[in-house]
């Protein structure tokens, strides 16, 4: 996803296009979706969820930085995750919503 330059404590993208991997949480239509940025930093606490894909391939979902984005920002599909793990992430995000 092309995320742009960060403001404050937001996660910044990499290289000149500010690319960052994201987890698509919900697609509303073919143009708009909710995305959660991922990081390789070992972060813990209520605002993070660790995805285990193999020792060198672990990622952390940043639950507190959910974003509504255009599907035009997406560059490529990287992988699918297990449904049970996806449901657990959705339940954690719901705890932050009113």
C-alpha positions, 0 to 999 in steps of 0.5 A: 500500500502507498501510505504517504509520509507519516505525521506524528506517531503514524507508521511511515512507509518505506522507499520513495513511494512510502510502501508499507504492508497492510492487512485488509480488515474489511472491504466495503466496495471495490473502491474503499477498505479498512487496512491495518499497517504491519511492521517487523518490529517486535512490539507488544501490548494491547495495540499490537497483534503478532502474526506468526508465519515462520521464524524470519517471517513474523509481522506485527499488526498495529491495531490502533492505526486502522485506516480507511483507504482507497483500493487504488493505493494497493500495489500487490497481494502478498499472502493469505492468513489463517481464518482463525487468526483473522477472526482474532484480529477482528475481535481485538479491533472491535474492542477499540471501537465504540 
